[in-house]
Amino acid sequence: MKTYCLELTGDFACFTRPEMKVERVSYDVMTPSAARACFEAILWKPAIRWHVRKIEVLKPIRWINLRRNEVASVVSTRNVETAMKNGTGILGLNIEDDRQQRAGLFLRDVAYRVHADLEFFSERDPGAHANKYYEMFERRANRGQCVNQPYLGCREFAAYFRLVADAAAEPTPIDETRELGFMLHDLDFTKPADPQPRFFRARLENGAVNVPDWNSEEVRG
């Protein structure tokens, strides 16, 4: 495995707490699953896996209340199947009839430095070497290339990224230490049809959150 560091910045962010059913309320700090998704937006292949190890907070934690219009429902899978079978069909939603206004407590003016390991599985790409994927990621990250735009929790909150060559030479995180409570680590896809969330007790220590390994006792379902 090889460790990489990305600097992620954005105007807004929302790492939604799963216990909030209606209104969106963000965690204080970026979650490991959201950080992993940013790395995967730059490079994802079946032969690799990203493991987030540390999240550093580079700007003071600031909040904003926003009200947004959202669509209350999703397109029916049955309608999609019927349209595919018949070759035609109406799959759109009338926003005027399906609109809901919801409040949200979001983060604003955020910046993080995320450290993650790139693990290569040789059995998934016989004959290849880990360096192939290391070079691929470095090339894409340095050029600003990505499969899809990385985002900070919600897709409308775009993340701007920069590959950090030497984290030790970068500015230090914020000087803040406190408990963050139980935070979402990631989803367990052992049963793809019913993924289960797993949590860990997060602590902000001198501006950084150390992320335990997925298989450690600290991560609970």
Backbone as a chain_set.jsonl record, in Angstrom:
{"seq": "MKTYCLELTGDFACFTRPEMKVERVSYDVMTPSAARACFEAILWKPAIRWHVRKIEVLKPIRWINLRRNEVASVVSTRNVETAMKNGTGILGLNIEDDRQQRAGLFLRDVAYRVHADLEFFSERDPGAHANKYYEMFERRANRGQCVNQPYLGCREFAAYFRLVADAAAEPTPIDETRELGFMLHDLDFTKPADPQPRFFRARLENGAVNVPDWNSEEVRG", "coords": {"N": [[0.835, -1.2, 0.0], [0.319, 2.303, -0.585], [0.554, 5.584, 0.681], [-1.451, 8.443, 0.166], [-2.148, 11.971, -0.082], [-4.723, 14.285, -0.094], [-5.807, 17.608, -0.604], [-8.836, 19.052, 0.114], [-11.294, 21.341, -0.707], [-14.063, 23.651, -0.363], [-17.079, 25.616, -0.844], [-19.381, 24.972, 0.558], [-20.585, 22.248, 2.642], [-22.015, 19.084, 3.487], [-22.228, 16.538, 5.553], [-24.205, 14.242, 6.124], [-25.943, 13.427, 9.072], [-27.071, 10.239, 9.907], [-29.108, 9.817, 11.77], [-30.844, 11.893, 11.568], [-33.895, 12.291, 10.211], [-35.569, 13.83, 8.517], [-34.836, 16.678, 8.161], [-31.725, 17.879, 6.944], [-28.736, 17.545, 8.648], [-25.444, 18.272, 9.274], [-22.46, 16.378, 10.122], [-19.818, 17.551, 12.289], [-17.353, 17.343, 11.11], [-15.743, 16.129, 8.151], [-16.714, 12.903, 6.978], [-15.265, 9.551, 6.985], [-16.282, 7.957, 4.855], [-17.183, 9.851, 3.007], [-14.766, 11.057, 2.407], [-13.391, 8.904, 1.244], [-14.942, 8.599, -1.065], [-14.172, 10.841, -2.512], [-11.53, 10.27, -3.251], [-12.059, 8.029, -4.827], [-13.471, 9.233, -6.86], [-11.504, 10.33, -8.377], [-9.848, 8.155, -9.048], [-10.889, 4.909, -9.553], [-10.841, 1.441, -9.585], [-11.575, -2.056, -10.111], [-9.468, -3.493, -9.024], [-8.336, -2.104, -6.94], [-8.429, -0.54, -3.676], [-9.461, 2.007, -1.451], [-8.322, 3.254, 1.669], [-9.12, 5.304, 4.185], [-7.17, 7.107, 6.426], [-6.578, 9.37, 8.014], [-8.065, 12.515, 8.789], [-7.642, 15.854, 8.407], [-8.536, 19.004, 9.676], [-8.586, 22.093, 8.23], [-9.617, 24.644, 8.357], [-11.492, 26.815, 10.568], [-14.42, 25.402, 12.103], [-17.421, 26.168, 10.752], [-20.862, 27.206, 10.501], [-23.981, 27.153, 8.619], [-27.366, 27.977, 8.062], [-29.688, 26.765, 5.759], [-32.406, 26.835, 3.467], [-33.802, 24.619, 1.186], [-35.183, 23.636, -1.978], [-36.46, 20.485, -2.593], [-37.039, 17.388, -4.345], [-39.697, 15.252, -3.618], [-40.006, 12.537, -4.213], [-38.836, 9.612, -6.057], [-38.045, 8.402, -9.364], [-40.086, 5.758, -10.412], [-39.068, 2.38, -10.302], [-40.535, 0.426, -11.524], [-41.865, 1.821, -13.552], [-39.67, 2.459, -15.096], [-38.806, -0.07, -15.947], [-41.034, -0.803, -17.448], [-40.953, 1.127, -19.475], [-38.555, 0.449, -20.682], [-39.199, -2.031, -21.69], [-41.302, -1.461, -23.467], [-40.157, 0.421, -25.063], [-40.764, 3.066, -24.952], [-41.985, 5.739, -22.86], [-43.08, 7.725, -20.018], [-40.954, 9.18, -17.862], [-40.379, 11.325, -16.34], [-40.574, 13.696, -13.564], [-42.964, 15.876, -12.18], [-41.953, 18.781, -11.029], [-43.304, 20.904, -9.813], [-45.499, 19.715, -8.617], [-44.337, 17.988, -6.872], [-42.627, 19.118, -5.101], [-40.685, 19.86, -2.192], [-39.896, 21.855, 0.586], [-37.065, 22.043, 2.496], [-35.225, 22.444, 5.521], [-31.748, 22.894, 6.33], [-28.751, 22.24, 8.137], [-25.701, 23.189, 7.478], [-22.142, 22.947, 6.726], [-19.787, 25.581, 6.135], [-17.401, 27.17, 3.958], [-15.132, 25.275, 3.899], [-12.194, 23.243, 4.464], [-10.052, 20.537, 4.046], [-7.497, 18.133, 4.783], [-6.768, 15.098, 3.623], [-5.657, 11.866, 4.367], [-4.935, 8.828, 2.811], [-4.682, 5.306, 2.153], [-3.707, 3.472, -0.715], [-4.662, 0.424, -1.709], [-3.649, -2.463, -3.444], [-4.931, -5.248, -5.21], [-3.594, -8.011, -6.331], [-4.664, -10.379, -7.384], [-6.927, -9.598, -8.675], [-6.151, -8.309, -10.907], [-4.312, -9.882, -12.714], [-0.885, -10.14, -13.525], [-0.436, -7.437, -13.515], [1.097, -4.605, -11.816], [1.379, -2.932, -8.66], [2.469, -0.394, -8.984], [1.481, 0.52, -11.374], [-1.088, 1.481, -10.813], [-0.497, 3.351, -8.861], [0.957, 5.275, -10.342], [-1.008, 5.967, -12.162], [-2.977, 7.18, -10.551], [-1.509, 9.356, -9.456], [-0.87, 10.804, -11.764], [-3.402, 11.529, -12.739], [-4.461, 12.99, -10.542], [-2.647, 15.103, -10.315], [-3.12, 16.435, -12.675], [-5.659, 17.283, -12.34], [-7.714, 15.654, -13.129], [-10.734, 13.696, -13.171], [-13.159, 11.094, -12.681], [-15.784, 11.694, -12.0], [-16.997, 14.793, -10.668], [-15.573, 15.398, -7.552], [-17.302, 15.583, -4.4], [-18.602, 17.236, -1.459], [-20.074, 15.565, 0.606], [-22.875, 16.126, -0.236], [-24.011, 16.08, -3.602], [-24.352, 18.553, -4.835], [-22.535, 20.166, -3.611], [-19.665, 20.918, -4.594], [-16.297, 19.686, -4.566], [-13.03, 20.947, -4.537], [-9.895, 19.788, -5.478], [-6.498, 18.992, -4.551], [-3.442, 17.414, -5.046], [-1.314, 16.604, -2.465], [2.063, 16.826, -2.116], [4.009, 16.844, -0.074], [3.057, 16.54, 2.991], [4.054, 17.361, 5.432], [5.176, 19.805, 4.967], [3.101, 21.497, 4.685], [0.585, 23.898, 5.886], [-0.369, 23.801, 9.376], [-3.094, 21.937, 10.94], [-6.24, 23.167, 12.364], [-6.209, 24.439, 15.727], [-7.659, 22.673, 17.742], [-9.362, 20.557, 20.002], [-11.584, 18.036, 20.73], [-14.4, 15.914, 21.63], [-16.271, 14.171, 19.162], [-18.315, 12.438, 19.119], [-20.251, 9.529, 18.052], [-19.529, 8.607, 14.77], [-20.294, 8.123, 11.316], [-18.587, 5.549, 9.753], [-18.456, 3.91, 7.401], [-20.381, 2.126, 4.908], [-21.424, -1.248, 5.237], [-21.187, -3.601, 2.846], [-21.629, -6.322, 2.806], [-24.008, -7.666, 2.49], [-25.295, -6.887, -0.346], [-27.877, -6.038, -1.081], [-28.884, -4.976, 1.198], [-27.248, -2.844, 2.637], [-25.381, -2.074, 5.583], [-24.877, 0.468, 8.046], [-21.787, 1.391, 9.657], [-20.15, 2.476, 12.595], [-17.866, 4.682, 14.386], [-16.19, 5.933, 17.31], [-15.503, 9.179, 17.158], [-12.84, 11.54, 17.485], [-11.631, 14.781, 17.656], [-8.434, 15.704, 17.5], [-6.146, 18.017, 18.129], [-6.92, 19.235, 15.749], [-7.178, 17.087, 13.996], [-8.633, 14.015, 12.86], [-8.223, 10.743, 13.609], [-8.684, 7.835, 11.791], [-9.978, 4.719, 12.51], [-9.049, 1.328, 11.549], [-11.075, -0.578, 9.292], [-11.638, -3.183, 10.178], [-11.159, -3.112, 12.873], [-11.756, -3.193, 16.471], [-12.895, -0.856, 17.256], [-14.711, -0.041, 15.39], [-18.065, -0.27, 14.9], [-21.17, -2.003, 14.248]], "CA": [[0.0, 0.0, 0.0], [1.005, 3.586, -0.622], [-0.295, 6.629, 1.247], [-1.583, 9.692, -0.574], [-2.799, 13.048, 0.657], [-5.466, 15.242, -0.909], [-6.424, 18.778, 0.021], [-10.194, 19.214, -0.401], [-11.888, 22.602, -0.275], [-15.359, 23.947, -0.958], [-17.855, 26.688, -0.21], [-20.337, 24.359, 1.477], [-20.472, 20.8, 2.814], [-23.021, 18.474, 4.356], [-21.988, 15.113, 5.8], [-25.477, 14.087, 6.823], [-26.094, 12.476, 10.185], [-28.16, 9.309, 9.549], [-30.202, 9.829, 12.733], [-31.766, 12.965, 11.194], [-34.721, 11.641, 9.206], [-36.197, 14.754, 7.578], [-33.945, 17.801, 7.88], [-30.312, 17.506, 6.816], [-27.824, 18.133, 9.623], [-24.117, 17.736, 8.985], [-21.451, 16.158, 11.147], [-18.903, 18.685, 12.419], [-16.15, 17.086, 10.313], [-15.912, 15.197, 7.039], [-16.726, 11.49, 7.349], [-14.368, 8.712, 6.181], [-16.921, 7.496, 3.618], [-17.168, 10.981, 2.069], [-13.374, 11.221, 1.975], [-13.105, 7.808, 0.318], [-15.617, 8.873, -2.331], [-13.39, 11.845, -3.245], [-10.42, 9.551, -3.873], [-12.603, 7.171, -5.877], [-13.885, 10.078, -7.981], [-10.31, 10.534, -9.203], [-9.467, 6.844, -9.588], [-11.442, 3.683, -8.979], [-10.769, 0.246, -10.409], [-11.879, -3.247, -9.299], [-8.261, -4.058, -8.412], [-7.804, -1.263, -5.859], [-9.341, -0.113, -2.617], [-8.951, 3.139, -0.676], [-8.511, 3.202, 3.117], [-8.866, 6.62, 4.772], [-6.458, 6.96, 7.707], [-6.613, 10.578, 8.839], [-8.715, 13.69, 8.21], [-7.207, 17.075, 9.086], [-9.408, 20.163, 9.46], [-7.669, 23.207, 7.988], [-10.274, 25.919, 8.636], [-12.44, 26.718, 11.692], [-15.714, 24.802, 11.792], [-18.431, 27.221, 10.678], [-22.155, 26.648, 10.116], [-24.948, 28.0, 7.93], [-28.709, 27.415, 7.889], [-30.211, 26.992, 4.421], [-33.621, 26.141, 3.043], [-33.665, 24.22, -0.213], [-36.289, 22.893, -2.589], [-36.092, 19.126, -2.962], [-38.106, 16.555, -4.893], [-40.104, 14.344, -2.549], [-40.014, 11.131, -4.617], [-37.899, 9.209, -7.102], [-38.689, 7.727, -10.489], [-40.441, 4.376, -10.091], [-38.343, 1.349, -11.058], [-41.521, -0.281, -12.345], [-42.065, 2.639, -14.744], [-38.456, 2.332, -15.903], [-38.849, -1.389, -16.58], [-42.086, -0.776, -18.475], [-40.461, 1.943, -20.588], [-37.523, -0.328, -21.375], [-39.852, -3.129, -22.409], [-42.116, -0.924, -24.552], [-39.371, 1.317, -25.897], [-41.208, 4.441, -24.738], [-42.625, 5.92, -21.56], [-42.846, 9.012, -19.349], [-40.207, 8.922, -16.633], [-40.112, 12.583, -15.654], [-41.355, 14.086, -12.398], [-43.418, 17.27, -12.206], [-41.377, 19.404, -9.839], [-44.293, 21.764, -9.159], [-46.397, 18.875, -7.817], [-43.565, 17.085, -6.008], [-41.595, 19.909, -4.429], [-40.696, 20.004, -0.737], [-38.871, 22.764, 1.084], [-36.481, 21.491, 3.721], [-34.135, 23.206, 6.123], [-30.521, 22.13, 6.529], [-27.654, 22.848, 8.872], [-24.538, 22.795, 6.699], [-20.848, 23.566, 6.982], [-19.416, 26.521, 5.071], [-15.997, 27.55, 3.807], [-14.419, 24.146, 4.501], [-10.933, 22.787, 3.873], [-9.559, 19.34, 4.72], [-6.362, 17.405, 4.218], [-7.145, 13.71, 3.876], [-4.617, 10.868, 4.103], [-5.549, 7.53, 2.514], [-3.82, 4.275, 1.568], [-4.196, 2.792, -1.909], [-4.335, -1.008, -1.64], [-3.76, -3.163, -4.73], [-5.201, -6.682, -5.114], [-2.986, -8.589, -7.537], [-5.498, -11.432, -7.944], [-7.98, -8.982, -9.482], [-5.539, -7.832, -12.146], [-3.11, -10.706, -12.879], [0.141, -9.612, -14.415], [-0.224, -6.009, -13.274], [1.86, -4.26, -10.619], [0.777, -1.815, -7.934], [2.971, 0.877, -9.508], [0.595, 0.934, -12.473], [-2.18, 2.257, -10.248], [0.095, 4.518, -8.201], [1.276, 6.263, -11.371], [-2.266, 6.412, -12.753], [-3.603, 8.131, -9.635], [-0.698, 10.559, -9.364], [-1.007, 11.552, -13.01], [-4.744, 12.106, -12.806], [-4.627, 13.987, -9.488], [-1.826, 16.28, -10.636], [-3.738, 17.123, -13.817], [-7.018, 17.692, -12.005], [-8.669, 14.792, -13.826], [-11.568, 12.862, -12.309], [-14.261, 10.413, -13.359], [-16.877, 12.617, -11.724], [-16.551, 15.848, -9.775], [-15.684, 15.066, -6.127], [-18.237, 16.456, -3.7], [-18.472, 17.251, -0.004], [-21.276, 15.023, 1.23], [-23.986, 16.221, -1.19], [-23.461, 16.276, -4.947], [-24.358, 19.96, -5.231], [-21.428, 20.856, -2.946], [-18.464, 20.449, -5.284], [-15.011, 19.75, -3.854], [-11.854, 21.234, -5.352], [-8.858, 18.953, -4.883], [-5.082, 19.189, -4.891], [-2.587, 16.359, -4.512], [-0.278, 17.16, -1.597], [3.293, 16.041, -2.261], [4.697, 16.757, 1.214], [2.113, 17.042, 3.988], [4.795, 17.987, 6.535], [5.511, 21.178, 4.583], [1.852, 22.246, 4.571], [0.134, 24.537, 7.13], [-0.9, 22.886, 10.387], [-4.557, 21.996, 11.097], [-6.734, 24.079, 13.4], [-5.825, 24.069, 17.087], [-8.904, 22.343, 18.447], [-9.468, 19.171, 20.461], [-12.861, 17.752, 21.394], [-15.098, 14.697, 21.213], [-17.249, 14.366, 18.101], [-19.36, 11.428, 19.238], [-20.215, 8.442, 17.069], [-19.541, 9.091, 13.395], [-20.376, 7.083, 10.301], [-17.313, 5.154, 9.139], [-18.798, 3.548, 6.025], [-21.44, 1.12, 4.811], [-20.997, -2.637, 5.076], [-21.897, -4.161, 1.701], [-21.607, -7.784, 2.836], [-25.276, -7.991, 1.844], [-25.479, -5.746, -1.257], [-29.261, -5.576, -1.122], [-29.215, -4.328, 2.468], [-26.012, -2.369, 3.266], [-25.55, -1.645, 6.966], [-23.893, 1.465, 8.463], [-20.897, 1.078, 10.772], [-19.758, 3.73, 13.228], [-16.738, 4.692, 15.315], [-16.209, 7.113, 18.187], [-14.539, 10.12, 16.575], [-12.274, 12.574, 18.362], [-10.799, 15.776, 16.992], [-7.231, 15.86, 18.316], [-5.295, 19.032, 17.502], [-7.388, 19.496, 14.397], [-7.135, 15.895, 13.145], [-9.399, 12.835, 13.258], [-7.598, 9.49, 13.194], [-9.736, 6.896, 11.41], [-9.567, 3.334, 12.782], [-9.182, 0.368, 10.466], [-12.426, -1.118, 9.144], [-11.777, -4.434, 10.925], [-10.784, -2.921, 14.277], [-12.852, -3.281, 17.447], [-13.478, 0.466, 17.417], [-15.771, 0.158, 14.388], [-19.203, -1.093, 15.318], [-22.339, -1.957, 13.402]], "C": [[0.869, 1.249, 0.0], [0.043, 4.668, -0.152], [-0.261, 7.881, 0.384], [-2.334, 10.709, 0.274], [-3.457, 14.004, -0.323], [-5.917, 16.405, -0.051], [-7.765, 18.997, -0.662], [-10.799, 20.485, 0.159], [-13.231, 22.81, -0.958], [-16.071, 25.039, -0.199], [-18.82, 26.15, 0.834], [-20.089, 22.861, 1.556], [-21.596, 20.321, 3.716], [-22.772, 16.977, 4.427], [-23.108, 14.65, 6.728], [-25.431, 13.04, 7.929], [-27.275, 11.554, 9.881], [-29.322, 9.323, 10.524], [-31.209, 10.943, 12.441], [-32.594, 12.497, 10.006], [-35.238, 12.606, 8.137], [-35.242, 15.878, 7.196], [-32.497, 17.316, 7.837], [-29.48, 18.27, 7.841], [-26.466, 17.471, 9.449], [-23.358, 17.356, 10.253], [-20.544, 17.384, 11.194], [-17.722, 18.589, 11.457], [-16.494, 16.086, 9.215], [-15.846, 13.745, 7.515], [-15.753, 10.687, 6.486], [-14.984, 8.258, 4.865], [-16.95, 8.605, 2.574], [-15.763, 11.225, 1.537], [-12.987, 10.139, 0.976], [-13.709, 8.075, -1.055], [-14.852, 9.902, -3.162], [-12.184, 11.193, -3.927], [-10.921, 8.696, -5.034], [-13.085, 7.975, -7.081], [-12.716, 10.357, -8.918], [-9.874, 9.222, -9.843], [-10.152, 5.731, -8.814], [-11.339, 2.589, -10.021], [-11.079, -0.96, -9.523], [-10.673, -3.789, -8.546], [-7.709, -3.228, -7.264], [-8.896, -0.955, -4.838], [-8.669, 1.0, -1.82], [-9.286, 2.967, 0.802], [-8.14, 4.564, 3.7], [-8.28, 6.439, 6.162], [-6.559, 8.18, 8.615], [-7.271, 11.713, 8.068], [-8.298, 14.903, 9.039], [-8.115, 18.236, 8.692], [-8.519, 21.405, 9.37], [-8.277, 24.574, 8.262], [-11.235, 25.744, 9.807], [-13.789, 26.189, 11.24], [-16.79, 25.875, 11.885], [-19.711, 26.653, 10.07], [-22.991, 27.661, 9.359], [-26.266, 27.253, 7.827], [-29.217, 27.769, 6.504], [-31.525, 26.24, 4.231], [-33.494, 25.852, 1.556], [-34.929, 23.512, -0.679], [-35.777, 21.529, -3.023], [-37.307, 18.41, -3.552], [-38.416, 15.455, -3.885], [-39.974, 12.87, -2.922], [-38.958, 10.873, -5.676], [-38.676, 8.515, -8.213], [-38.913, 6.25, -10.146], [-39.644, 3.391, -10.942], [-39.294, 0.564, -11.956], [-41.785, 0.484, -13.639], [-40.863, 2.538, -15.68], [-38.459, 1.002, -16.648], [-39.887, -1.442, -17.693], [-41.626, 0.0, -19.701], [-39.392, 1.198, -21.38], [-38.153, -1.433, -22.213], [-40.616, -2.619, -23.631], [-41.33, -0.027, -25.502], [-39.774, 2.764, -25.786], [-41.913, 4.523, -23.388], [-42.28, 7.268, -20.97], [-42.195, 8.737, -18.002], [-39.958, 10.192, -15.827], [-41.0, 12.785, -14.433], [-41.741, 15.556, -12.543], [-42.963, 17.936, -10.916], [-42.409, 20.232, -9.083], [-45.208, 20.959, -8.246], [-45.649, 18.087, -6.744], [-42.504, 17.809, -5.188], [-41.803, 19.935, -2.927], [-39.588, 20.967, -0.342], [-38.373, 22.243, 2.432], [-35.336, 22.374, 4.207], [-32.926, 22.302, 6.307], [-29.507, 22.923, 7.313], [-26.358, 22.333, 8.26], [-23.268, 23.461, 7.201], [-20.535, 24.533, 5.842], [-17.932, 26.853, 5.133], [-15.093, 26.487, 4.446], [-13.124, 23.833, 3.741], [-10.414, 21.625, 4.708], [-8.312, 18.835, 4.017], [-6.562, 15.944, 4.619], [-6.015, 12.776, 3.464], [-5.287, 9.518, 3.905], [-4.531, 6.598, 1.873], [-4.499, 3.688, 0.334], [-3.718, 1.349, -1.844], [-4.606, -1.662, -2.99], [-3.956, -4.654, -4.495], [-4.724, -7.343, -6.41], [-3.867, -9.654, -8.178], [-6.621, -10.872, -8.826], [-7.45, -8.418, -10.797], [-4.231, -8.588, -12.355], [-2.144, -10.09, -13.897], [0.425, -8.14, -14.226], [0.565, -5.808, -11.988], [1.213, -3.043, -9.972], [1.217, -0.464, -8.478], [2.116, 1.411, -10.649], [-0.505, 1.846, -11.943], [-1.669, 3.482, -9.496], [0.334, 5.629, -9.218], [0.0, 6.83, -11.999], [-2.931, 7.462, -11.863], [-2.822, 9.439, -9.574], [-0.847, 11.429, -10.608], [-2.362, 12.253, -13.075], [-4.927, 13.212, -11.77], [-3.843, 15.26, -9.791], [-2.428, 17.097, -11.777], [-5.144, 17.631, -13.515], [-8.082, 16.874, -12.69], [-9.471, 13.96, -12.827], [-12.674, 12.232, -13.147], [-15.54, 11.228, -13.201], [-16.38, 13.637, -10.702], [-16.669, 15.4, -8.317], [-16.621, 16.052, -5.426], [-18.125, 16.243, -2.193], [-19.792, 16.854, 0.639], [-22.48, 14.985, 0.324], [-23.429, 16.608, -2.552], [-23.443, 17.742, -5.377], [-23.229, 20.765, -4.586], [-20.106, 20.326, -3.507], [-17.222, 20.626, -4.427], [-13.9, 20.014, -4.867], [-10.67, 20.533, -4.689], [-7.469, 19.312, -5.398], [-4.284, 18.066, -4.255], [-1.453, 17.0, -3.731], [0.948, 16.264, -1.664], [3.981, 15.818, -0.921], [3.809, 17.384, 2.276], [2.82, 17.77, 5.128], [5.122, 19.449, 6.244], [4.273, 22.067, 4.485], [1.487, 22.916, 5.901], [-0.484, 23.533, 8.088], [-2.418, 22.997, 10.463], [-4.952, 22.993, 12.182], [-6.344, 23.55, 14.78], [-7.087, 23.832, 17.91], [-8.936, 20.867, 18.771], [-10.794, 18.997, 21.178], [-13.444, 16.45, 20.862], [-16.14, 15.044, 20.156], [-18.392, 13.367, 18.167], [-19.219, 10.337, 18.187], [-20.412, 9.01, 15.665], [-19.621, 7.909, 12.444], [-18.99, 6.807, 9.724], [-17.545, 4.84, 7.664], [-19.939, 2.546, 6.073], [-20.834, -0.258, 4.58], [-21.847, -3.271, 3.984], [-21.776, -5.686, 1.639], [-22.879, -8.345, 2.215], [-25.623, -6.813, 0.945], [-26.898, -5.184, -1.266], [-29.649, -4.814, 0.142], [-27.928, -3.874, 3.177], [-26.28, -1.785, 4.649], [-24.478, -0.619, 7.353], [-23.048, 0.959, 9.629], [-20.287, 2.382, 11.279], [-18.491, 3.562, 14.067], [-16.831, 5.964, 16.148], [-15.105, 8.065, 17.74], [-14.091, 11.15, 17.607], [-11.393, 13.488, 17.528], [-9.621, 16.094, 17.906], [-6.265, 16.794, 17.597], [-5.643, 19.211, 16.021], [-7.416, 18.292, 13.474], [-7.982, 14.77, 13.744], [-8.684, 11.612, 12.71], [-8.69, 8.446, 12.975], [-9.269, 5.473, 11.666], [-9.764, 2.446, 11.567], [-10.581, -0.243, 10.482], [-12.642, -2.347, 10.004], [-11.432, -4.298, 12.401], [-12.011, -2.999, 15.183], [-13.543, -1.941, 17.648], [-14.637, 0.712, 16.46], [-16.885, -0.822, 14.682], [-20.384, -0.919, 14.363], [-23.559, -1.419, 14.124]], "O": [[1.989, 1.254, 0.509], [-1.129, 4.678, -0.528], [0.795, 8.321, -0.067], [-3.052, 10.36, 1.212], [-2.823, 14.476, -1.267], [-6.355, 16.221, 1.085], [-7.826, 19.116, -1.886], [-10.815, 20.684, 1.374], [-13.505, 22.219, -2.003], [-15.724, 25.355, 0.939], [-19.053, 26.782, 1.864], [-19.47, 22.273, 0.669], [-22.069, 21.048, 4.589], [-23.065, 16.239, 3.486], [-22.971, 14.667, 7.951], [-24.947, 11.924, 7.739], [-28.376, 12.039, 9.622], [-30.419, 8.891, 10.171], [-32.306, 10.946, 13.0], [-32.061, 12.323, 8.91], [-35.333, 12.233, 6.967], [-34.881, 16.013, 6.027], [-32.103, 16.442, 8.61], [-29.52, 19.499, 7.891], [-26.359, 16.245, 9.474], [-23.579, 17.931, 11.319], [-20.506, 18.167, 10.244], [-17.16, 19.602, 11.04], [-17.43, 15.298, 9.348], [-15.017, 13.402, 8.357], [-15.445, 11.098, 5.367], [-14.283, 8.18, 3.856], [-16.765, 8.34, 1.387], [-15.584, 11.558, 0.366], [-12.33, 10.422, -0.026], [-13.08, 7.815, -2.081], [-14.881, 9.842, -4.391], [-11.859, 11.535, -5.064], [-10.294, 8.642, -6.091], [-13.107, 7.462, -8.2], [-12.912, 10.592, -10.11], [-9.567, 9.177, -11.034], [-10.018, 5.621, -7.595], [-11.7, 2.777, -11.182], [-10.87, -0.901, -8.311], [-10.833, -4.474, -7.536], [-6.703, -3.61, -6.666], [-10.091, -1.088, -5.098], [-7.47, 0.95, -1.548], [-10.402, 2.579, 1.148], [-6.966, 4.935, 3.706], [-8.829, 5.704, 6.983], [-6.619, 8.047, 9.838], [-7.071, 11.862, 6.862], [-8.572, 14.965, 10.238], [-8.422, 18.424, 7.515], [-7.793, 21.729, 10.31], [-7.551, 25.56, 8.388], [-11.744, 24.644, 10.025], [-14.248, 26.486, 10.137], [-17.043, 26.423, 12.958], [-19.669, 25.746, 9.239], [-22.755, 28.867, 9.439], [-26.295, 26.056, 7.544], [-29.186, 28.934, 6.108], [-31.719, 25.151, 4.77], [-33.126, 26.724, 0.769], [-35.642, 22.882, 0.103], [-34.78, 21.43, -3.737], [-38.451, 18.781, -3.29], [-37.51, 14.806, -3.363], [-39.842, 12.028, -2.034], [-38.275, 11.789, -6.132], [-39.817, 8.095, -8.022], [-38.009, 5.583, -9.644], [-39.553, 3.549, -12.159], [-38.901, 0.094, -13.024], [-41.916, -0.121, -14.703], [-41.015, 2.531, -16.902], [-38.151, 0.951, -17.839], [-39.661, -2.044, -18.743], [-41.875, -0.415, -20.833], [-39.332, 1.306, -22.605], [-37.69, -1.73, -23.314], [-40.594, -3.243, -24.692], [-41.78, 0.254, -26.613], [-39.192, 3.618, -26.455], [-42.374, 3.518, -22.846], [-41.297, 7.892, -21.372], [-42.803, 8.139, -17.115], [-39.383, 10.131, -14.74], [-42.035, 12.136, -14.284], [-40.934, 16.378, -12.978], [-43.518, 17.687, -9.845], [-42.398, 20.264, -7.852], [-45.648, 21.462, -7.212], [-46.264, 17.576, -5.808], [-41.593, 17.182, -4.647], [-42.931, 20.02, -2.441], [-38.478, 20.903, -0.871], [-39.145, 22.034, 3.368], [-34.592, 22.961, 3.421], [-33.065, 21.084, 6.424], [-29.414, 24.142, 7.169], [-25.963, 21.189, 8.488], [-23.307, 24.406, 7.989], [-20.973, 24.323, 4.711], [-17.302, 26.824, 6.19], [-14.381, 26.765, 5.411], [-12.989, 24.119, 2.552], [-10.344, 21.716, 5.934], [-8.099, 19.075, 2.829], [-6.53, 15.601, 5.801], [-5.482, 12.876, 2.359], [-6.108, 9.101, 4.722], [-3.637, 7.035, 1.148], [-5.705, 3.438, 0.333], [-2.519, 1.079, -1.915], [-5.653, -1.446, -3.601], [-3.25, -5.261, -3.691], [-5.377, -7.241, -7.449], [-3.827, -9.824, -9.397], [-7.196, -11.601, -9.634], [-8.226, -8.088, -11.694], [-3.154, -8.013, -12.194], [-2.536, -9.601, -14.957], [1.431, -7.638, -14.727], [0.687, -6.721, -11.172], [0.58, -2.229, -10.645], [0.454, 0.501, -8.447], [2.04, 2.622, -10.861], [-0.817, 2.868, -12.555], [-2.32, 4.527, -9.489], [-0.036, 6.781, -8.989], [-0.069, 8.014, -12.326], [-3.392, 8.497, -12.345], [-3.414, 10.516, -9.635], [-0.94, 12.653, -10.508], [-2.447, 13.43, -13.425], [-5.49, 14.262, -12.083], [-4.327, 16.366, -9.549], [-2.258, 18.315, -11.831], [-5.748, 18.325, -14.333], [-9.221, 17.32, -12.83], [-8.961, 13.57, -11.777], [-13.071, 12.766, -14.183], [-16.285, 11.423, -14.162], [-15.442, 13.362, -9.955], [-17.766, 15.052, -7.879], [-16.715, 17.215, -5.818], [-17.626, 15.221, -1.722], [-20.529, 17.696, 1.151], [-23.063, 13.92, 0.124], [-22.476, 17.381, -2.639], [-22.612, 18.134, -6.196], [-22.99, 21.912, -4.964], [-19.51, 19.401, -2.955], [-17.106, 21.584, -3.662], [-13.843, 19.381, -5.921], [-10.463, 20.664, -3.483], [-7.292, 19.844, -6.494], [-4.429, 17.792, -3.064], [-0.719, 17.835, -4.259], [0.885, 15.086, -1.314], [4.483, 14.725, -0.656], [3.801, 18.603, 2.45], [2.258, 18.688, 5.724], [5.322, 20.239, 7.167], [4.391, 23.265, 4.227], [2.026, 22.539, 6.941], [-1.057, 22.531, 7.661], [-2.98, 24.029, 10.096], [-4.094, 23.586, 12.836], [-6.172, 22.345, 14.963], [-7.518, 24.694, 18.676], [-8.589, 20.026, 17.942], [-11.096, 19.726, 22.124], [-13.05, 15.95, 19.809], [-16.807, 16.075, 20.24], [-19.328, 13.433, 17.37], [-18.192, 10.236, 17.515], [-21.334, 9.786, 15.411], [-19.088, 6.834, 12.721], [-18.307, 7.721, 9.262], [-16.913, 5.429, 6.788], [-20.404, 2.168, 7.148], [-19.868, -0.415, 3.834], [-23.052, -3.46, 4.146], [-21.815, -6.274, 0.558], [-22.851, -9.354, 1.511], [-26.19, -5.829, 1.42], [-27.089, -3.98, -1.442], [-30.641, -4.084, 0.147], [-27.553, -4.447, 4.2], [-27.275, -1.092, 4.862], [-23.305, -0.803, 7.031], [-23.523, 0.202, 10.475], [-19.953, 3.272, 10.498], [-18.099, 2.446, 14.41], [-17.465, 6.941, 15.749], [-13.92, 7.787, 17.922], [-14.857, 11.567, 18.476], [-10.522, 13.029, 16.789], [-9.8, 16.688, 18.969], [-5.648, 16.425, 16.598], [-4.763, 19.322, 15.167], [-7.656, 18.449, 12.276], [-8.041, 14.594, 14.961], [-8.551, 11.454, 11.497], [-9.514, 8.2, 13.856], [-8.262, 5.05, 11.099], [-10.544, 2.764, 10.669], [-11.192, -0.405, 11.538], [-13.743, -2.539, 10.519], [-11.417, -5.301, 13.115], [-13.149, -2.886, 14.727], [-14.663, -1.894, 18.158], [-15.461, 1.593, 16.704], [-16.683, -2.036, 14.711], [-20.578, 0.137, 13.761], [-24.633, -1.32, 13.531]]}, "num_chains": 1, "name": "protein.A"}
